[in-house]
Amino acid sequence: MNKLINFYKKSFSGLSRDVWAIALIYLVNRCGEMVIPFMSVYLTSQLGFSKFQTGVVLFCFGLGAFAGSNIGGMLTDRIGNFKVMLISLIGAGCAFMLILEFKSFIGLSLWLMVTGIFSSMFSPAAFSAVGQWGNPANVTRGYSLLRMAINLGIAIGPALGGLVAKYHGYSWLFILDGLTCLLAAGTLTLVLQHRNTPPEVILESETPSQSPYTDKLLIAFLLLNLVNMVAFFQILFAVPVYFKEIVGLDEDFIGLFFTANGILVFLLEMPIVYVIELRNSYFRPLAIGALLIGIGYLALNLFSNPITAIVLYSLLVAIGEVFNFPLIPSLAMRRADSSNQGKYMGTVSTMFALAFLLAPIAGLPVIEYTGYSTYWLLAASCSTLSCIGLWVLKGKFDSMGR
């Protein structure tokens, strides 16, 4: 047990103070985004939207997130990480609270697009800051620490959100969501004000930096991961509605599901990534993670007992996420140079945002016509296809670790 505890402590060693500060801010921010897992339930059960309408509204949120990731990446290289993170947190805090003012299909669609823009600007700036302010020798663990903060926030937020939604209504859910974004902005100002400096100016005589969109290997890599992400993000859109409509769970139990899932990822990710970093082996666990996510969706079909299916789904998807997600920015960042790190992280964030954009319309509207059982098979097929593609691509990335 002592060896296990020491190993766990060692997996956190060597990370800079500023990286820990960014993780703290991410934790506060993600505790606040408790509304996201309940958005589809809110739209269907509270506003009476159809699954198709719900998919379109959430598509608009994803469209805003897609735009925000690109905007955040470009602004990071121009005005610096600190300013972009601050703008994102303040803007998202105000936008989440104002969601309550919109009840119509078109109005809510447009406002969620604005909310998505502000919300997603934070990620490329934060991940770029880890690459710039952290230790190059453990940058993958730096990214994992951010993801651990995200998952701990996801573990705390939905549990609170489920209780708030059930006992106090969805209005307080949006208000608390906005307030925690503003709290995160205050934390950022308090602990990282010393990093409020402009980025280094690149002289015109220097060689222009490569655009990530001309990097063919990077684009192929991100597209393969995108296929898996679209399947994975059904955990936020289709799965909560499935729990509500088919399994019969209330919002508080749905929140507890996300809590259990987030805690599992929180406990496993850093030690597993530490081992991956020591072995310098990235593509194999990346592909295995995609496969485990696919098997997780398959489990929802294979077991008639819903509790057994949900437990297996949660375990497989959580472990698959740990193996897959933190390695994506690490591999992408290795293809960037000092002048375009923000753009490369913006491209990675764009991939996540594009998955977030496509997942709602590739989920609930399809389920309305095919049913849940058929759809879980489709989701499993997407993740398996991603696994096969990544396994084929790994030979071209030998210089980055097999």
Backbone torsions as a table, in degrees:
resi	resn	phi	psi	omega
1	MET	NA	-41.3	178.6
2	ASN	-62.0	-40.4	178.0
3	LYS	-63.0	-40.0	179.9
4	LEU	-64.6	-43.5	179.5
5	ILE	-65.0	-42.3	179.4
6	ASN	-64.5	-39.3	177.8
7	PHE	-64.0	-40.6	-179.9
8	TYR	-64.7	-41.4	177.7
9	LYS	-64.3	-40.6	-178.0
10	LYS	-63.7	-32.1	-178.9
11	SER	-66.5	-17.4	178.7
12	PHE	-99.0	-5.8	-172.7
13	SER	-75.8	154.9	173.2
14	GLY	85.9	-2.9	-179.2
15	LEU	-84.2	138.8	-174.2
16	SER	-73.0	161.7	179.6
17	ARG	-60.0	-41.0	-177.4
18	ASP	-66.8	-34.9	177.5
19	VAL	-65.6	-41.4	175.8
20	TRP	-63.1	-36.5	179.5
21	ALA	-65.9	-42.9	177.7
22	ILE	-61.9	-40.0	178.6
23	ALA	-62.7	-40.0	177.9
24	LEU	-61.4	-43.2	-180.0
25	ILE	-65.6	-41.8	177.6
26	TYR	-61.3	-39.1	179.7
27	LEU	-62.0	-48.6	179.5
28	VAL	-60.5	-42.9	-178.7
29	ASN	-63.8	-46.2	-176.0
30	ARG	-74.9	-26.8	171.3
31	CYS	-60.4	-32.9	-178.9
32	GLY	-76.1	-30.6	-176.4
33	GLU	-78.5	47.1	-179.3
34	MET	-73.6	-12.4	-174.3
35	VAL	-81.2	-24.3	-172.2
36	ILE	-58.3	-49.0	-179.5
37	PRO	-64.9	-18.6	-177.1
38	PHE	-102.6	0.1	-176.8
39	MET	-61.9	-44.3	-179.6
40	SER	-65.9	-37.3	177.1
41	VAL	-67.0	-41.1	178.6
42	TYR	-60.3	-44.7	-176.9
43	LEU	-68.3	-38.4	-177.3
44	THR	-81.9	-43.5	-172.9
45	SER	-90.6	-30.4	-176.7
46	GLN	-96.0	-42.1	-178.2
47	LEU	-98.6	-8.1	176.4
48	GLY	73.9	22.5	178.3
49	PHE	-72.9	148.0	173.4
50	SER	-73.7	168.3	177.7
51	LYS	-62.0	-37.0	178.7
52	PHE	-64.2	-47.0	178.4
53	GLN	-62.3	-41.1	178.4
54	THR	-60.9	-43.1	177.9
55	GLY	-61.3	-39.8	-179.8
56	VAL	-68.0	-43.9	179.3
57	VAL	-60.7	-45.3	179.3
58	LEU	-70.2	-28.8	173.1
59	PHE	-60.7	-40.8	179.1
60	CYS	-64.7	-38.4	174.9
61	PHE	-61.2	-44.2	177.5
62	GLY	-64.7	-34.8	177.8
63	LEU	-63.8	-41.5	175.6
64	GLY	-64.2	-40.7	178.5
65	ALA	-63.8	-37.9	177.7
66	PHE	-61.3	-47.2	178.7
67	ALA	-66.0	-41.8	-178.2
68	GLY	-63.4	-34.8	178.4
69	SER	-64.3	-42.4	177.3
70	ASN	-67.3	-44.1	179.2
71	ILE	-61.8	-44.2	179.6
72	GLY	-61.8	-41.3	179.1
73	GLY	-64.3	-44.1	-179.9
74	MET	-67.3	-43.1	-179.8
75	LEU	-66.5	-32.0	179.7
76	THR	-59.4	-43.5	179.8
77	ASP	-72.5	-18.2	-176.4
78	ARG	-98.2	-44.9	-175.1
79	ILE	-115.2	-6.8	176.2
80	GLY	103.2	157.5	-176.3
81	ASN	-63.5	-44.7	-174.6
82	PHE	-58.4	-50.7	-176.1
83	LYS	-63.4	-39.9	-179.2
84	VAL	-65.6	-42.6	178.9
85	MET	-63.0	-40.2	-179.2
86	LEU	-66.2	-45.6	178.3
87	ILE	-59.6	-42.7	-178.7
88	SER	-62.5	-46.9	-176.0
89	LEU	-67.2	-43.8	179.7
90	ILE	-66.8	-45.3	-179.8
91	GLY	-62.5	-43.8	-179.9
92	ALA	-66.4	-38.6	179.8
93	GLY	-60.2	-45.4	178.9
94	CYS	-68.2	-39.6	-176.4
95	ALA	-66.6	-41.4	-179.8
96	PHE	-62.9	-41.0	-179.3
97	MET	-67.8	-31.0	-177.8
98	LEU	-81.8	-6.4	176.7
99	ILE	-57.0	-31.8	-178.2
100	LEU	-60.3	-23.6	-177.2
101	GLU	-79.4	-7.7	-174.9
102	PHE	-115.6	122.4	-179.4
103	LYS	-120.0	-21.3	-177.3
104	SER	-80.1	159.2	-178.5
105	PHE	-61.0	-49.5	-176.9
106	ILE	-71.2	-45.3	-179.1
107	GLY	-61.0	-44.1	-179.6
108	LEU	-68.0	-36.8	178.3
109	SER	-61.1	-46.7	-178.2
110	LEU	-67.5	-41.0	-177.7
111	TRP	-71.4	-35.4	176.3
112	LEU	-65.9	-27.8	174.5
113	MET	-64.3	-44.3	176.9
114	VAL	-62.4	-43.9	179.0
115	THR	-60.2	-42.1	178.9
116	GLY	-62.5	-36.6	178.9
117	ILE	-61.5	-52.2	-178.7
118	PHE	-64.8	-42.7	-175.6
119	SER	-62.6	-40.7	-172.7
120	SER	-87.1	-8.7	176.8
121	MET	-65.4	-23.9	-174.4
122	PHE	-67.6	-41.3	-169.9
123	SER	-61.4	-51.5	-179.8
124	PRO	-62.4	-34.6	178.1
125	ALA	-66.9	-41.8	-178.6
126	ALA	-67.7	-46.2	-178.7
127	PHE	-69.4	-35.1	175.0
128	SER	-65.4	-37.9	178.8
129	ALA	-62.6	-38.2	177.4
130	VAL	-62.5	-41.7	178.6
131	GLY	-65.7	-32.9	-176.6
132	GLN	-89.7	-37.1	-174.2
133	TRP	-97.4	-11.6	-176.1
134	GLY	-95.9	-173.5	179.5
135	ASN	-88.6	121.1	-178.8
136	PRO	-57.0	-26.7	-177.6
137	ALA	-70.6	-23.0	-178.5
138	ASN	-131.4	34.8	-176.5
139	VAL	-64.0	-32.3	178.5
140	THR	-63.5	-40.5	176.7
141	ARG	-68.7	-29.6	174.3
142	GLY	-62.3	-44.4	175.7
143	TYR	-63.6	-38.7	179.3
144	SER	-65.6	-36.3	177.6
145	LEU	-62.2	-40.9	176.0
146	LEU	-61.5	-42.8	180.0
147	ARG	-67.2	-34.1	175.6
148	MET	-63.7	-41.5	177.3
149	ALA	-62.7	-42.0	177.8
150	ILE	-59.9	-46.8	-176.2
151	ASN	-71.7	-33.0	174.4
152	LEU	-66.1	-38.9	175.3
153	GLY	-63.6	-40.0	177.5
154	ILE	-66.5	-31.8	178.2
155	ALA	-69.6	-39.2	-177.6
156	ILE	-81.8	-47.7	-172.4
157	GLY	-57.7	-56.6	-178.0
158	PRO	-61.9	-33.0	177.3
159	ALA	-62.6	-45.9	175.9
160	LEU	-66.9	-40.8	-178.7
161	GLY	-62.9	-39.7	178.5
162	GLY	-63.1	-41.1	178.3
163	LEU	-68.0	-42.0	179.2
164	VAL	-63.0	-45.4	-178.3
165	ALA	-64.0	-38.7	-176.4
166	LYS	-74.9	-41.1	-172.0
167	TYR	-102.3	-20.1	-177.2
168	HIS	-125.5	-6.9	177.6
169	GLY	93.8	164.2	-176.0
170	TYR	-72.9	-20.0	-179.7
171	SER	-59.2	-46.3	179.5
172	TRP	-67.5	-26.9	178.0
173	LEU	-62.1	-46.8	-179.9
174	PHE	-69.3	-37.0	179.9
175	ILE	-65.2	-47.5	179.3
176	LEU	-64.2	-36.4	177.4
177	ASP	-58.3	-48.7	179.7
178	GLY	-64.5	-40.8	-178.7
179	LEU	-64.4	-37.4	179.8
180	THR	-70.4	-31.8	173.5
181	CYS	-62.3	-42.2	178.5
182	LEU	-68.1	-35.3	174.8
183	LEU	-63.0	-40.3	177.4
184	ALA	-63.6	-37.2	177.4
185	ALA	-63.6	-40.9	177.1
186	GLY	-64.3	-40.1	178.1
187	THR	-63.7	-42.2	178.2
188	LEU	-58.6	-47.1	-179.1
189	THR	-63.6	-37.0	-176.8
190	LEU	-71.1	-43.2	-169.7
191	VAL	-103.0	-15.5	-176.3
192	LEU	-127.2	20.2	179.1
193	GLN	-58.1	-30.7	-179.3
194	HIS	-66.7	-14.6	178.6
195	ARG	-95.4	6.9	-179.9
196	ASN	-80.1	69.2	-179.7
197	THR	-127.4	150.7	178.9
198	PRO	-69.4	153.0	177.8
199	PRO	-68.2	161.1	179.4
200	GLU	-62.9	139.0	179.4
201	VAL	-82.0	127.7	177.3
202	ILE	-91.6	120.2	-177.7
203	LEU	-65.1	146.8	-178.2
204	GLU	-62.6	-28.3	-178.6
205	SER	-71.8	-18.9	-179.8
206	GLU	-72.8	158.0	-179.4
207	THR	-64.8	128.3	179.8
208	PRO	-58.0	140.9	-178.9
209	SER	-74.3	149.2	-178.5
210	GLN	-73.2	137.8	173.7
211	SER	-76.2	135.0	179.1
212	PRO	-61.8	-23.6	-178.5
213	TYR	-77.1	-9.2	173.2
214	THR	-98.2	-2.0	179.0
215	ASP	-86.9	96.9	-171.5
216	LYS	-63.0	-39.0	179.2
217	LEU	-64.7	-40.6	178.9
218	LEU	-63.1	-44.6	-178.4
219	ILE	-64.3	-42.4	177.4
220	ALA	-62.3	-42.1	178.7
221	PHE	-60.4	-46.1	-178.0
222	LEU	-70.8	-36.6	178.8
223	LEU	-64.4	-39.6	177.7
224	LEU	-64.8	-39.5	176.6
225	ASN	-69.9	-31.3	178.9
226	LEU	-59.4	-41.3	180.0
227	VAL	-58.8	-42.7	178.3
228	ASN	-69.0	-38.6	-177.6
229	MET	-64.5	-38.4	179.4
230	VAL	-60.0	-40.2	176.4
231	ALA	-68.4	-45.4	-176.8
232	PHE	-60.8	-42.7	-173.9
233	PHE	-69.3	-3.5	171.5
234	GLN	-65.6	-15.4	175.4
235	ILE	-62.3	-25.2	179.4
236	LEU	-94.9	-23.3	-171.6
237	PHE	-113.0	-59.7	-175.9
238	ALA	-82.7	-38.7	-174.2
239	VAL	-63.9	-44.8	177.9
240	PRO	-60.2	-38.2	178.0
241	VAL	-67.7	-37.9	175.9
242	TYR	-60.7	-44.9	178.0
243	PHE	-61.3	-39.2	-177.2
244	LYS	-73.5	-47.7	-172.5
245	GLU	-83.1	-42.6	-172.1
246	ILE	-95.6	-48.0	-177.2
247	VAL	-82.4	-27.0	177.4
248	GLY	84.5	27.7	179.7
249	LEU	-84.6	144.8	173.7
250	ASP	-84.0	171.7	-177.0
251	GLU	-59.6	-35.7	-178.6
252	ASP	-66.9	-36.2	177.5
253	PHE	-73.2	-34.1	174.9
254	ILE	-62.9	-41.6	176.4
255	GLY	-61.3	-39.7	178.5
256	LEU	-65.5	-33.6	175.4
257	PHE	-59.2	-47.7	-179.9
258	PHE	-67.1	-31.8	176.4
259	THR	-64.1	-48.9	179.7
260	ALA	-60.9	-43.0	180.0
261	ASN	-63.7	-44.4	-179.4
262	GLY	-65.6	-39.8	178.6
263	ILE	-64.7	-40.6	179.4
264	LEU	-61.3	-45.4	177.9
265	VAL	-64.9	-41.2	179.8
266	PHE	-58.5	-42.6	-176.9
267	LEU	-74.6	-33.1	-171.7
268	LEU	-92.4	-29.3	-164.3
269	GLU	-64.9	-52.2	-172.9
270	MET	-62.9	-46.6	177.2
271	PRO	-61.3	-39.8	-179.5
272	ILE	-66.6	-44.1	179.2
273	VAL	-66.3	-33.9	176.8
274	TYR	-60.4	-43.9	177.9
275	VAL	-65.3	-43.1	178.3
276	ILE	-60.0	-42.0	-180.0
277	GLU	-64.9	-41.1	178.5
278	LEU	-63.9	-37.1	-178.1
279	ARG	-85.7	-9.3	-178.3
280	ASN	51.6	42.1	-179.4
281	SER	-122.9	111.6	-171.2
282	TYR	-113.9	-43.7	-172.6
283	PHE	-72.7	-35.2	179.5
284	ARG	-61.2	-52.5	177.7
285	PRO	-64.3	-31.0	176.9
286	LEU	-59.8	-47.5	-179.8
287	ALA	-68.9	-40.6	179.0
288	ILE	-62.1	-38.9	178.6
289	GLY	-60.4	-43.0	178.0
290	ALA	-62.3	-41.0	179.8
291	LEU	-63.8	-41.6	179.9
292	LEU	-63.7	-37.0	176.8
293	ILE	-63.1	-41.5	177.5
294	GLY	-62.0	-43.1	178.8
295	ILE	-64.9	-32.2	177.4
296	GLY	-60.1	-44.9	178.0
297	TYR	-67.6	-33.5	177.1
298	LEU	-63.5	-33.8	-179.6
299	ALA	-62.6	-30.1	178.8
300	LEU	-64.8	-21.7	178.8
301	ASN	-96.4	-28.1	-169.5
302	LEU	-81.0	-22.4	-173.6
303	PHE	-116.2	125.8	-178.7
304	SER	-73.3	-30.2	176.8
305	ASN	-74.1	114.2	-174.9
306	PRO	-62.7	-33.6	-179.8
307	ILE	-65.7	-44.7	177.2
308	THR	-59.9	-45.0	-179.4
309	ALA	-62.8	-42.9	-178.3
310	ILE	-66.9	-42.1	179.7
311	VAL	-63.2	-46.5	179.5
312	LEU	-65.4	-41.0	177.5
313	TYR	-59.4	-46.8	-179.2
314	SER	-61.2	-45.0	-179.4
315	LEU	-63.3	-49.2	-174.9
316	LEU	-67.6	-42.2	-179.5
317	VAL	-68.3	-38.7	179.2
318	ALA	-64.7	-46.2	-179.9
319	ILE	-67.1	-40.0	177.2
320	GLY	-61.5	-39.9	177.7
321	GLU	-62.8	-41.9	-179.6
322	VAL	-62.2	-41.2	-178.8
323	PHE	-73.5	-28.3	-168.7
324	ASN	-100.5	-55.7	-166.6
325	PHE	-61.3	-49.4	-173.4
326	PRO	-67.7	-18.4	-177.8
327	LEU	-81.7	-19.4	-177.2
328	ILE	-65.1	-54.7	178.8
329	PRO	-64.7	-31.7	-179.3
330	SER	-64.3	-45.8	178.8
331	LEU	-67.6	-40.2	179.8
332	ALA	-65.5	-40.2	-176.8
333	MET	-65.2	-27.2	-179.8
334	ARG	-69.5	-14.0	178.5
335	ARG	-95.8	-1.8	-178.7
336	ALA	-96.7	163.0	171.0
337	ASP	-116.6	-178.4	-172.5
338	SER	-64.9	-19.9	-175.6
339	SER	-93.2	-10.7	-175.8
340	ASN	-134.8	24.1	-179.8
341	GLN	-62.6	-39.6	178.5
342	GLY	-61.2	-42.6	179.5
343	LYS	-64.5	-40.4	179.8
344	TYR	-66.9	-41.4	176.4
345	MET	-68.3	-31.8	174.8
346	GLY	-64.8	-36.2	178.1
347	THR	-68.0	-40.7	176.6
348	VAL	-63.6	-45.4	178.0
349	SER	-62.6	-33.8	176.9
350	THR	-63.6	-38.9	177.1
351	MET	-61.6	-45.2	177.2
352	PHE	-63.1	-42.0	-179.8
353	ALA	-66.6	-37.1	178.1
354	LEU	-65.4	-38.6	175.1
355	ALA	-63.6	-41.5	177.6
356	PHE	-64.9	-30.2	178.0
357	LEU	-73.1	-43.6	-175.0
358	LEU	-81.5	-29.3	-174.1
359	ALA	-58.0	-44.1	-179.0
360	PRO	-62.5	-43.7	-178.6
361	ILE	-79.8	-17.0	175.6
362	ALA	-92.0	1.3	-177.8
363	GLY	-114.0	-87.8	-172.9
364	LEU	-57.4	-44.6	177.9
365	PRO	-61.5	-36.6	178.3
366	VAL	-68.9	-41.3	179.4
367	ILE	-61.1	-33.7	180.0
368	GLU	-59.2	-26.1	-178.2
369	TYR	-106.6	-27.7	-175.8
370	THR	-102.6	-24.1	-172.7
371	GLY	88.7	164.6	-175.6
372	TYR	-69.2	-41.8	-175.1
373	SER	-59.3	-48.0	178.9
374	THR	-63.6	-38.1	-176.6
375	TYR	-68.2	-37.9	178.4
376	TRP	-61.7	-33.5	176.0
377	LEU	-67.1	-39.5	177.4
378	LEU	-63.7	-42.9	179.3
379	ALA	-63.4	-42.5	178.1
380	ALA	-62.3	-38.2	179.6
381	SER	-65.6	-39.2	179.0
382	CYS	-61.5	-46.7	-179.3
383	SER	-66.3	-38.2	178.1
384	THR	-65.6	-40.9	176.6
385	LEU	-61.4	-40.8	176.9
386	SER	-61.7	-43.0	178.8
387	CYS	-58.2	-47.6	-178.7
388	ILE	-63.0	-44.1	-179.7
389	GLY	-63.2	-42.2	178.7
390	LEU	-65.1	-36.8	178.9
391	TRP	-64.5	-38.6	177.9
392	VAL	-69.2	-39.1	-175.8
393	LEU	-73.0	-21.2	-170.4
394	LYS	-60.5	-28.2	-179.4
395	GLY	-63.5	-26.6	-179.3
396	LYS	-81.7	-7.3	-178.2
397	PHE	-114.3	27.4	-176.4
398	ASP	-58.9	-31.8	-179.4
399	SER	-68.8	-15.7	-179.9
400	MET	-99.9	0.6	-174.3
401	GLY	108.1	134.6	-172.9
402	ARG	-76.0	NA	NA
